[in-house]
């Protein structure tokens, strides 16, 4: 049997609670909030470093 064929389970050590006054889950945020508060993963071409661009 290959390791990828094994049945896997999720181990939850502790259920956490968050305070809604600290923000919203990502799926409830508006597009405007995502753009102003998020990060963009950019696939930069080879060449100059990100500091030189």
ABEGO torsion letter per residue (X at the ends): XBAAABBBBBBBABBBBBBAAAEBBAAABBAAAAAAABBBBBBBBBEBBAAAX
